[in-house]
Amino acid sequence: PFISCALVNYSLENGICEESVSAFMMFGYFKVSLEGKYDEGCYWGSVVFKIVEEAYVQTKTTLNSDMICTMYLNFLYYPFKELAFRLMNLYQRCMALGEIEIGLYSLSFSLNLSYYGGEKLSLILKSMEELIELMVKHIKEGSQIALLNKMLVEDLTGNPAGDFPDFGGVIRDEDSLLIHADARKNLLLMEAIHVKRFNSAFWMGDYTKANKCSEAILALPRVLKIQLVFHTFYTGLIAFEMHRDGGGKEQLAKGKDVLDKMKIWSKCSTSNFDNKLLLLEAECHASMCDIKAAKVAFEASGRSARDHGLIHEQGLACELYGKFLTSIVEADEALRWFKCAHTCYIQWGAAAKAEWLWTEHNLGLLPAAGDDRFLNKHGREW
């Protein structure tokens, strides 16, 4: 932090140049992560983007700063899909300039943002396969993390690749990859494995396993990034549900803590976080037995996710609403919302998640008619 402050002061006193972008990016990051000053983080992140965009010549410094600023700072402020497109363009520029490592990492981050932005999983999976082939040749460690992202998508689609890439040595599966990472104290890779397992367990409704993976994540040093923001979001949802299942006041307090964090993040970007805030509020109302407020918030979360193109989180809002309605013995209405969630997951491409939902909640009992209103893209009624 002290070095970045010194570099910022030097740049402001002596003139801004391309080398200033790294200092501005780090300064903005520390403003957010250490001081919680999100407005200042937004300012410095926008400064970095402006300098990069106006640079007369694209250098390794500007390209790398653009990539890092996007993934570790500006993801809080710009729509995920917009940033995914930006990083895809950055990938193409880097490859044309011969900056292969920065280019491949940019593509990897772009696909990661596309996943969190609710893009079609089949398209993401195809691009991930092509990316890993390139990364194995040029950035072996980076390819291992990219592989974990791909494996998460495969868990959701139900189409596992089967063959594990040849990383050399005894790495033949996910477990041996974790042993390899632990032996070498590769904290970044260890975190990626636990995050992958946590996300997979969350989407498949295994909250016990998700909490175990969460403990492993929290035991590692934490750096502000999109994966851990979503980890926080999901742990909040889990906490509220576990409270209603008899988890006690500790789980309720944990959920409320996450809700408070999401209130801050939602001010940074409505398009990214508004639906998440509404969903956490719905779960909080449900946990406080405020049925009317919970219903309003669940439906508002689903609408917000739909309006911002987050099909997967529209499905999540519908699924959790269905679970809540089941708990208050409104079974027929719950089935309709589960059906809406199922349709969202199918549109997302998460066939394995959709199949799990169908089986878990006996959706075969659902009447055939009367559910189109839930997925009317242009309508305003659910």
Phi, psi and chi 1 to 4 in degrees:
 res  aa     phi    psi   chi1   chi2   chi3   chi4
   1 PRO       -  -40.8  -24.5   34.0      -      -
   2 PHE   -67.3  -37.9  -62.1  109.4      -      -
   3 ILE   -65.9  -44.1  -65.1  176.1      -      -
   4 SER   -63.8  -37.4   64.9      -      -      -
   5 CYS   -62.6  -43.5  -71.8      -      -      -
   6 ALA   -63.0  -41.9      -      -      -      -
   7 LEU   -66.7  -37.9  -70.3  172.8      -      -
   8 VAL   -62.9  -47.3  168.1      -      -      -
   9 ASN   -60.3  -41.8  -72.7  -27.3      -      -
  10 TYR   -62.7  -43.3 -177.0   85.0      -      -
  11 SER   -65.0  -40.5  -64.5      -      -      -
  12 LEU   -69.5  -30.4  -65.7  177.2      -      -
  13 GLU   -82.4  -33.2  -68.7  173.6    0.1      -
  14 ASN  -113.2   -0.6  -63.2  -79.6      -      -
  15 GLY   110.5  142.9      -      -      -      -
  16 ILE   -89.1  134.7  -63.1  172.8      -      -
  17 CYS  -134.9 -178.5   60.4      -      -      -
  18 GLU   -59.8  -34.9  -68.1  176.2   11.7      -
  19 GLU   -68.9  -14.6  -75.0   68.7   24.5      -
  20 SER   -70.0  -23.8  -58.0      -      -      -
  21 VAL   -62.1  -37.5  -67.4      -      -      -
  22 SER   -63.4  -42.1  -62.9      -      -      -
  23 ALA   -65.7  -43.3      -      -      -      -
  24 PHE   -64.2  -40.7  -67.0  159.6      -      -
  25 MET   -63.0  -47.8 -175.8  -86.6  -63.2      -
  26 MET   -65.1  -38.4  -68.1  -58.8  -62.9      -
  27 PHE   -62.9  -45.1 -171.3   67.4      -      -
  28 GLY   -63.3  -40.3      -      -      -      -
  29 TYR   -61.7  -45.4  175.4   83.3      -      -
  30 PHE   -68.7  -31.9  -72.1  129.5      -      -
  31 LYS   -59.6  -38.5  -80.7  -68.4 -178.3 -179.4
  32 VAL   -79.5  -53.5  170.9      -      -      -
  33 SER   -73.4  -32.0   61.3      -      -      -
  34 LEU   -99.6  -34.5  -61.7 -177.3      -      -
  35 GLU  -110.4  -11.4  -60.3 -178.6   20.9      -
  36 GLY    69.1   23.0      -      -      -      -
  37 LYS   -93.8   83.9  -64.8 -178.5  177.7  179.0
  38 TYR   -70.3  -32.4  -73.4   83.8      -      -
  39 ASP   -63.6  -41.1  -70.3  -16.1      -      -
  40 GLU   -70.0  -35.9  -66.3 -173.0   30.7      -
  41 GLY   -61.3  -40.2      -      -      -      -
  42 CYS   -63.2  -41.8 -179.6      -      -      -
  43 TYR   -61.6  -50.2  170.6   77.8      -      -
  44 TRP   -69.5  -32.6  -70.4  107.6      -      -
  45 GLY   -64.4  -40.6      -      -      -      -
  46 SER   -68.3  -33.2   64.1      -      -      -
  47 VAL   -63.1  -43.7  167.2      -      -      -
  48 VAL   -60.4  -48.0  170.8      -      -      -
  49 PHE   -59.8  -40.3  -88.1    7.4      -      -
  50 LYS   -66.5  -43.1 -174.8  174.7 -178.3  179.5
  51 ILE   -63.2  -44.2  -65.9  174.0      -      -
  52 VAL   -62.7  -44.0  167.7      -      -      -
  53 GLU   -68.6  -28.4  -70.0  163.3   -0.3      -
  54 GLU   -96.7    0.8  -65.2 -179.7   -6.1      -
  55 ALA   -63.4  132.4      -      -      -      -
  56 TYR   -67.4  -39.4 -177.6   72.0      -      -
  57 VAL  -125.9  133.1  177.7      -      -      -
  58 GLN   -82.2  116.2  -66.5  -69.9  -58.7      -
  59 THR  -108.7  172.5   66.0      -      -      -
  60 LYS   -59.9  -36.5 -175.6  173.9 -176.8  178.0
  61 THR   -63.6  -48.0  -61.4      -      -      -
  62 THR   -69.0  -39.0   57.1      -      -      -
  63 LEU   -63.9  -45.2  -65.6  170.0      -      -
  64 ASN   -67.1  -40.8 -165.8   52.1      -      -
  65 SER   -65.6  -37.5  -64.1      -      -      -
  66 ASP   -59.7  -46.7 -167.8   -6.4      -      -
  67 MET   -64.1  -49.9  174.9 -171.5   69.6      -
  68 ILE   -67.0  -41.1  -65.5  175.3      -      -
  69 CYS   -62.7  -37.8 -173.1      -      -      -
  70 THR   -62.4  -46.3  -60.6      -      -      -
  71 MET   -85.2  -23.2  -78.2  -51.7  -62.2      -
  72 TYR  -114.1   -1.9  -69.2   92.9      -      -
  73 LEU  -141.2  -58.4 -179.1   58.6      -      -
  74 ASN   -75.6   -8.6  -80.0  -16.5      -      -
  75 PHE   -63.8  -19.7   77.1   88.5      -      -
  76 LEU   -74.0  -22.1  -72.1  167.4      -      -
  77 TYR  -115.7  -23.2  -53.0  105.5      -      -
  78 TYR  -112.6  148.1  -66.2   78.3      -      -
  79 PRO   -55.5  138.5  -25.2   34.6      -      -
  80 PHE   -56.1  -42.0  -65.5  149.4      -      -
  81 LYS   -67.9  -35.6  -67.8  179.3 -178.8  179.0
  82 GLU   -63.9  -42.3  177.9 -177.5  -34.9      -
  83 LEU   -70.9  -34.3  -67.9 -179.3      -      -
  84 ALA   -61.8  -41.5      -      -      -      -
  85 PHE   -66.0  -40.4 -177.3   73.4      -      -
  86 ARG   -60.9  -45.2 -179.4 -172.6 -175.8   92.9
  87 LEU   -69.8  -30.8  -74.1  172.2      -      -
  88 MET   -64.9  -42.1 -178.1   63.1   70.9      -
  89 ASN   -64.3  -38.5  -74.2  -23.3      -      -
  90 LEU   -63.8  -40.9  179.1   60.3      -      -
  91 TYR   -57.1  -46.1  155.3   72.1      -      -
  92 GLN   -65.1  -40.3  -66.8  169.1  -11.6      -
  93 ARG   -65.7  -42.3  -65.4 -158.2  -47.7  -87.1
  94 CYS   -63.3  -43.0  -73.3      -      -      -
  95 MET   -65.4  -36.8  -60.8  -55.2  -78.6      -
  96 ALA   -67.2  -29.9      -      -      -      -
  97 LEU   -91.8   -2.2  -66.4  169.3      -      -
  98 GLY    84.3    9.3      -      -      -      -
  99 GLU   -89.3   74.2  -63.8  -67.8  -12.6      -
 100 ILE   -66.3  -43.5  -64.3  175.3      -      -
 101 GLU   -63.1  -48.5 -177.1  171.6  -25.5      -
 102 ILE   -62.3  -38.9  -60.3  174.6      -      -
 103 GLY   -62.5  -45.1      -      -      -      -
 104 LEU   -69.8  -38.5  -67.8  179.1      -      -
 105 TYR   -64.9  -37.7  -86.3  121.9      -      -
 106 SER   -61.9  -42.3  -63.1      -      -      -
 107 LEU   -64.9  -41.9  177.1   56.3      -      -
 108 SER   -60.8  -45.3 -180.0      -      -      -
 109 PHE   -66.6  -36.0  -68.3  150.8      -      -
 110 SER   -61.2  -44.2  174.7      -      -      -
 111 LEU   -67.8  -34.4  -64.9  174.7      -      -
 112 ASN   -63.5  -44.3 -150.4   13.3      -      -
 113 LEU   -66.0  -36.3  -77.5  164.5      -      -
 114 SER   -62.8  -39.2  -65.3      -      -      -
 115 TYR   -61.9  -50.9  163.1   76.3      -      -
 116 TYR   -69.4  -20.8  -74.8  113.4      -      -
 117 GLY   -87.4    2.2      -      -      -      -
 118 GLY    82.0   22.1      -      -      -      -
 119 GLU   -68.5  160.6  -67.5  -69.3  -12.3      -
 120 LYS   -57.8  125.2 -169.8   78.3  171.0  177.1
 121 LEU   -66.1  -33.0  -68.6 -179.2      -      -
 122 SER   -64.1  -37.5   58.4      -      -      -
 123 LEU   -70.3  -40.6  -60.9  176.9      -      -
 124 ILE   -63.4  -43.0  -65.0  173.8      -      -
 125 LEU   -62.3  -42.5 -173.5   57.1      -      -
 126 LYS   -62.2  -43.4 -177.6  177.7  179.3 -179.6
 127 SER   -67.6  -35.1  -63.9      -      -      -
 128 MET   -64.5  -38.5  -76.3 -179.7  167.4      -
 129 GLU   -63.0  -42.6  -69.5  169.5  -10.0      -
 130 GLU   -67.7  -38.4  -64.0  170.8   -5.8      -
 131 LEU   -62.4  -46.3  168.2   66.7      -      -
 132 ILE   -63.5  -36.7  -68.9  170.2      -      -
 133 GLU   -58.8  -40.3  -72.5 -176.2   10.1      -
 134 LEU   -73.5  -41.5  -69.8  171.3      -      -
 135 MET   -69.5  -33.4  -67.4 -168.2   86.3      -
 136 VAL   -59.1  -32.8  167.1      -      -      -
 137 LYS   -78.1  -33.0  -62.2  175.8 -177.3  176.9
 138 HIS  -114.0  -36.0  -61.1  -77.1      -      -
 139 ILE  -138.2   84.9  -37.7  169.6      -      -
 140 LYS   -60.9  -45.3 -175.3  162.1  -71.0 -173.0
 141 GLU   -64.6  -41.3 -177.6  174.9  -49.5      -
 142 GLY   -63.1  -33.5      -      -      -      -
 143 SER   -67.2  -29.2   68.2      -      -      -
 144 GLN   -67.8  -40.5  -66.6  168.6  -11.3      -
 145 ILE   -70.2  -40.0  -65.9  178.2      -      -
 146 ALA   -61.3  -36.9      -      -      -      -
 147 LEU   -63.1  -40.9  173.9   64.7      -      -
 148 LEU   -63.4  -39.3  -68.8  165.2      -      -
 149 ASN   -62.3  -40.9  -65.5  -27.7      -      -
 150 LYS   -64.9  -40.5  172.8  175.0  169.4  -75.4
 151 MET   -64.4  -34.2  -68.5  171.1   68.1      -
 152 LEU   -64.1  -45.0  171.0   59.8      -      -
 153 VAL   -61.6  -39.8  174.5      -      -      -
 154 GLU   -64.8  -36.1  -70.5  171.4  -16.6      -
 155 ASP   -60.9  -38.5  -73.4  -13.0      -      -
 156 LEU   -76.4  -36.9  -68.8  167.0      -      -
 157 THR   -82.3  -21.9   60.5      -      -      -
 158 GLY    79.0   23.7      -      -      -      -
 159 ASN  -124.6   70.5  -63.8  -48.9      -      -
 160 PRO   -65.9  142.3   24.8  -33.9      -      -
 161 ALA   -71.0  -32.5      -      -      -      -
 162 GLY    93.7  -70.8      -      -      -      -
 163 ASP   -74.9  133.6  -64.8  -27.1      -      -
 164 PHE   -92.2  134.1 -148.7   74.7      -      -
 165 PRO   -57.0  153.6  -22.8   32.8      -      -
 166 ASP   -83.1  100.5 -177.0   10.8      -      -
 167 PHE   -96.4    2.2  -67.4  122.6      -      -
 168 GLY    85.2  163.4      -      -      -      -
 169 GLY    65.9 -139.5      -      -      -      -
 170 VAL  -105.6   13.9  -64.5      -      -      -
 171 ILE   -77.6  106.9  -57.8  176.1      -      -
 172 ARG  -126.3  -13.2  -69.0  -69.2  178.8  -93.3
 173 ASP  -157.5 -178.0   53.7   27.5      -      -
 174 GLU   -62.7  -40.5 -171.6  178.7  -44.6      -
 175 ASP   -63.6  -44.4  -70.1  -27.0      -      -
 176 SER   -68.7  -28.7   60.8      -      -      -
 177 LEU   -66.5  -38.6 -175.8   60.4      -      -
 178 LEU   -66.5  -41.2  178.9   57.4      -      -
 179 ILE   -61.4  -42.6  -66.8  171.5      -      -
 180 HIS   -61.3  -45.0  166.6   81.2      -      -
 181 ALA   -66.7  -41.1      -      -      -      -
 182 ASP   -66.2  -41.0 -174.0   46.5      -      -
 183 ALA   -62.9  -33.0      -      -      -      -
 184 ARG   -99.3    6.9  -73.3  160.2  177.1   74.5
 185 LYS    53.4   38.3  -56.6  -57.5  178.1 -175.9
 186 ASN   -83.4   88.6 -172.5  -27.2      -      -
 187 LEU   -65.3  -34.9  -58.7 -178.0      -      -
 188 LEU   -64.6  -43.5 -170.3   61.8      -      -
 189 LEU   -70.4  -39.5 -177.9   56.2      -      -
 190 MET   -60.1  -44.6  -69.2  168.5   62.4      -
 191 GLU   -61.0  -44.4  179.0 -171.6   81.2      -
 192 ALA   -59.9  -39.1      -      -      -      -
 193 ILE   -66.0  -46.8  -65.7  170.5      -      -
 194 HIS   -67.3  -36.5  -67.2  -52.2      -      -
 195 VAL   -65.0  -42.0  166.6      -      -      -
 196 LYS   -60.1  -47.1  178.3  -94.1  173.7 -173.1
 197 ARG   -65.6  -38.8  -68.6  178.6  172.2 -179.5
 198 PHE   -62.7  -48.6  169.4   81.8      -      -
 199 ASN   -61.5  -43.0  -75.9  -25.2      -      -
 200 SER   -62.4  -44.8 -178.6      -      -      -
 201 ALA   -64.5  -40.1      -      -      -      -
 202 PHE   -61.0  -50.4  169.7   78.7      -      -
 203 TRP   -65.6  -28.0  -78.9  110.2      -      -
 204 MET   -94.6   13.7  -66.9  -55.9  172.8      -
 205 GLY    74.3   12.6      -      -      -      -
 206 ASP   -94.3   82.0 -170.2  -15.9      -      -
 207 TYR   -72.0  -26.7  -70.1  169.7      -      -
 208 THR   -64.8  -46.9  -60.3      -      -      -
 209 LYS   -66.5  -39.4 -178.5  178.4  178.1 -179.7
 210 ALA   -60.2  -43.0      -      -      -      -
 211 ASN   -65.4  -36.5  -85.5  -28.2      -      -
 212 LYS   -64.3  -43.5 -175.9  176.7  179.6 -179.8
 213 CYS   -65.7  -36.5  -64.6      -      -      -
 214 SER   -62.6  -40.1 -178.2      -      -      -
 215 GLU   -59.9  -40.3  -68.4  173.4    2.0      -
 216 ALA   -66.0  -37.2      -      -      -      -
 217 ILE   -66.2  -44.8  -65.8  168.6      -      -
 218 LEU   -69.9  -19.2  -65.5  174.2      -      -
 219 ALA   -77.4  -13.2      -      -      -      -
 220 LEU   -96.2  155.9  -63.2  169.1      -      -
 221 PRO   -58.8  138.0  -22.7   33.3      -      -
 222 ARG  -108.8  137.5  -53.5 -163.7   78.2 -165.5
 223 VAL  -123.4  135.6  175.3      -      -      -
 224 LEU   -61.7  118.6  179.0   67.1      -      -
 225 LYS  -161.5  168.6   51.4 -173.9  167.8 -178.1
 226 ILE   -61.8  -38.3 -170.5  169.7      -      -
 227 GLN   -59.8  -39.8  -64.8   91.9  -29.3      -
 228 LEU   -81.1  -23.8  -62.7 -173.2      -      -
 229 VAL   -65.5  -43.7  166.3      -      -      -
 230 PHE   -69.2  -34.9  -87.5   83.8      -      -
 231 HIS   -59.1  -43.8  165.6 -103.6      -      -
 232 THR   -61.8  -45.3  -58.8      -      -      -
 233 PHE   -58.1  -49.6  170.2   47.4      -      -
 234 TYR   -66.0  -37.6  -64.3  153.7      -      -
 235 THR   -65.2  -31.7   55.6      -      -      -
 236 GLY   -65.7  -44.1      -      -      -      -
 237 LEU   -61.6  -43.9  -63.8  176.2      -      -
 238 ILE   -61.7  -42.8  -67.9  172.1      -      -
 239 ALA   -61.7  -44.7      -      -      -      -
 240 PHE   -63.0  -42.4  -78.6  127.9      -      -
 241 GLU   -66.6  -39.7  -69.3 -150.4   26.1      -
 242 MET   -67.8  -32.7  -68.0 -171.9   70.4      -
 243 HIS   -60.7  -44.7  166.9   71.1      -      -
 244 ARG   -69.9  -18.8  -63.5 -156.8  -63.4  -82.2
 245 ASP   -93.1   13.4  -71.9  -21.2      -      -
 246 GLY    99.0   19.5      -      -      -      -
 247 GLY   -76.8  -10.0      -      -      -      -
 248 GLY    89.4  177.9      -      -      -      -
 249 LYS   -65.6  -26.4  -66.2 -177.3  178.9  179.4
 250 GLU   -61.1  -42.5  179.7 -178.6  -16.7      -
 251 GLN   -67.5  -38.0  -67.0  -64.5  -26.5      -
 252 LEU   -63.7  -42.5  179.6   60.4      -      -
 253 ALA   -64.3  -38.8      -      -      -      -
 254 LYS   -63.0  -44.1 -176.2  177.4  179.1 -178.5
 255 GLY   -63.6  -41.7      -      -      -      -
 256 LYS   -65.8  -34.6  -72.6 -177.0  175.0 -179.8
 257 ASP   -62.6  -42.8 -178.4   59.0      -      -
 258 VAL   -65.8  -39.7  173.1      -      -      -
 259 LEU   -58.3  -41.6  176.1   58.6      -      -
 260 ASP   -63.6  -39.3  -71.0  -21.2      -      -
 261 LYS   -65.8  -40.4  -69.1  178.8 -179.0  177.9
 262 MET   -67.7  -29.3 -168.6   59.3   68.0      -
 263 LYS   -61.9  -36.5  -72.5  177.6 -179.3  178.3
 264 ILE   -71.7  -46.4  -64.4  172.7      -      -
 265 TRP   -65.5  -33.8  -67.7  -25.7      -      -
 266 SER   -66.6  -25.8   66.9      -      -      -
 267 LYS   -72.5  -22.7  -66.4  177.6 -178.3  177.5
 268 CYS   -75.7  -38.8  -63.2      -      -      -
 269 SER  -156.0  107.0  173.2      -      -      -
 270 THR   -63.2  -41.2  -60.2      -      -      -
 271 SER   -63.2  -31.5   61.1      -      -      -
 272 ASN   -88.3  -34.4  -70.1  -21.0      -      -
 273 PHE  -123.1   -7.7  -59.5  114.5      -      -
 274 ASP   -60.6  -47.8  178.8   64.4      -      -
 275 ASN   -64.4  -32.4   70.2  -65.7      -      -
 276 LYS   -70.0  -41.2  -60.6  170.7 -176.4   61.7
 277 LEU   -61.1  -45.4  173.6   60.6      -      -
 278 LEU   -62.9  -36.6  -70.9  165.9      -      -
 279 LEU   -69.2  -41.1 -170.8   54.0      -      -
 280 LEU   -65.4  -37.8  -74.8  165.6      -      -
 281 GLU   -64.4  -39.3  -72.9  178.5  -20.2      -
 282 ALA   -61.5  -44.9      -      -      -      -
 283 GLU   -65.3  -35.9  -71.4  -72.7  -17.5      -
 284 CYS   -66.6  -45.9 -175.3      -      -      -
 285 HIS   -59.6  -41.7  -70.7  -46.1      -      -
 286 ALA   -62.2  -39.3      -      -      -      -
 287 SER   -70.3  -24.7  -63.3      -      -      -
 288 MET   -94.6    7.6  -58.3  -62.5  -69.8      -
 289 CYS    65.5   27.3  -59.8      -      -      -
 290 ASP   -96.3   85.6 -170.4  -20.2      -      -
 291 ILE   -63.6  -45.2  -65.4  175.6      -      -
 292 LYS   -61.9  -47.5 -176.9  177.5  179.7  179.2
 293 ALA   -65.5  -36.7      -      -      -      -
 294 ALA   -63.2  -44.8      -      -      -      -
 295 LYS   -61.7  -44.5  -73.0 -177.0  174.3 -177.8
 296 VAL   -61.2  -44.2  170.6      -      -      -
 297 ALA   -70.1  -39.6      -      -      -      -
 298 PHE   -59.7  -47.8  -85.9  119.5      -      -
 299 GLU   -66.6  -37.3  -65.1 -171.7   20.8      -
 300 ALA   -65.6  -37.3      -      -      -      -
 301 SER   -63.9  -43.2  176.0      -      -      -
 302 GLY   -62.7  -41.9      -      -      -      -
 303 ARG   -64.7  -42.0  -76.6 -166.1  -62.8  -90.1
 304 SER   -63.6  -43.6  177.2      -      -      -
 305 ALA   -62.2  -42.7      -      -      -      -
 306 ARG   -62.1  -46.6  178.6 -162.4   61.5 -167.8
 307 ASP   -66.4  -24.7  -67.4  -15.6      -      -
 308 HIS   -99.9   10.2  -68.8  110.1      -      -
 309 GLY    74.4   22.3      -      -      -      -
 310 LEU   -98.4   75.1  -56.6  172.1      -      -
 311 ILE   -60.5  -35.7 -172.2   68.8      -      -
 312 HIS   -68.2  -36.4   57.8  -39.6      -      -
 313 GLU   -83.7  -20.2  -69.0  175.6   -2.5      -
 314 GLN   -64.5  -44.6 -179.6 -176.3   -8.9      -
 315 GLY   -62.0  -40.7      -      -      -      -
 316 LEU   -64.1  -42.3 -179.3   60.8      -      -
 317 ALA   -62.0  -42.5      -      -      -      -
 318 CYS   -65.2  -41.2  -66.1      -      -      -
 319 GLU   -62.9  -48.7  177.6 -173.1   -9.8      -
 320 LEU   -68.3  -32.1  -63.5 -176.1      -      -
 321 TYR   -64.6  -42.0 -168.9   19.0      -      -
 322 GLY   -60.5  -40.6      -      -      -      -
 323 LYS   -64.8  -40.3  -69.6  175.4   71.7  173.1
 324 PHE   -64.6  -45.3  170.0   64.5      -      -
 325 LEU   -62.1  -35.7  -68.9  170.4      -      -
 326 THR   -62.1  -39.5  -60.8      -      -      -
 327 SER   -68.9  -22.4   71.1      -      -      -
 328 ILE  -105.8   18.8   59.0  173.5      -      -
 329 VAL    62.1   41.6 -158.1      -      -      -
 330 GLU  -110.4   67.9  -66.3 -172.7   17.8      -
 331 ALA   -64.1  -43.2      -      -      -      -
 332 ASP   -63.2  -44.6  -69.1  -18.4      -      -
 333 GLU   -66.5  -36.8 -168.6   67.9   10.0      -
 334 ALA   -61.0  -42.9      -      -      -      -
 335 LEU   -60.5  -37.2  -78.4  172.9      -      -
 336 ARG   -65.4  -41.0  -66.5 -171.3  178.1   93.0
 337 TRP   -70.9  -33.8  -75.4   97.0      -      -
 338 PHE   -63.6  -39.0  -76.7  136.7      -      -
 339 LYS   -63.5  -40.5  177.8   66.1  173.9 -179.0
 340 CYS   -61.3  -43.9  174.2      -      -      -
 341 ALA   -61.3  -43.0      -      -      -      -
 342 HIS   -59.0  -44.0 -178.1  -89.8      -      -
 343 THR   -63.9  -41.4  -56.3      -      -      -
 344 CYS   -60.7  -44.5  -71.3      -      -      -
 345 TYR   -66.2  -36.5  -67.3  142.1      -      -
 346 ILE   -64.9  -42.8  -70.9  -65.5      -      -
 347 GLN   -64.2  -34.9  -69.9 -177.1   -1.7      -
 348 TRP   -67.6  -29.4 -174.9   31.0      -      -
 349 GLY   103.5    7.6      -      -      -      -
 350 ALA   -89.6   72.7      -      -      -      -
 351 ALA   -63.9  -37.8      -      -      -      -
 352 ALA   -67.3  -40.0      -      -      -      -
 353 LYS   -64.8  -42.8  167.4   64.2  179.2  178.4
 354 ALA   -62.9  -41.4      -      -      -      -
 355 GLU   -65.1  -41.7 -178.1  178.8   -3.9      -
 356 TRP   -60.0  -44.8  173.5   87.1      -      -
 357 LEU   -62.2  -42.8 -175.3   72.4      -      -
 358 TRP   -60.2  -44.3 -173.7  -83.2      -      -
 359 THR   -73.3  -43.7  -56.6      -      -      -
 360 GLU   -60.8  -35.3 -179.9   74.5    7.6      -
 361 HIS  -116.5   16.8  -61.8  -69.5      -      -
 362 ASN    51.6   51.5  -61.4  -45.2      -      -
 363 LEU   -71.2  -10.4  -60.7 -169.6      -      -
 364 GLY   -64.5  -15.4      -      -      -      -
 365 LEU   -83.6   -6.1  -59.1  176.7      -      -
 366 LEU   -71.5  135.0 -178.7   68.2      -      -
 367 PRO   -59.8  148.8  -23.3   33.0      -      -
 368 ALA   -71.4  -30.7      -      -      -      -
 369 ALA  -107.7  164.7      -      -      -      -
 370 GLY    95.8   11.2      -      -      -      -
 371 ASP  -115.8   -2.9  -56.4  -52.8      -      -
 372 ASP   -61.0  -29.2  -70.3  -14.5      -      -
 373 ARG   -60.8  -25.4   64.3 -168.8  176.8  101.6
 374 PHE   -73.3  -23.7  -65.1  115.9      -      -
 375 LEU  -120.3   23.9  -80.3  176.1      -      -
 376 ASN   -72.4  103.5 -175.5  -12.2      -      -
 377 LYS   -59.9  -35.4 -177.6  176.5  179.0 -179.7
 378 HIS   -99.9  -11.8  -56.2  -70.9      -      -
 379 GLY   -83.0  175.8      -      -      -      -
 380 ARG  -123.4    5.8  -75.7  -65.5  175.6  -95.0
 381 GLU  -108.7  147.0  -68.3 -163.3    7.5      -
 382 TRP  -108.2      -  -77.2   64.7      -      -
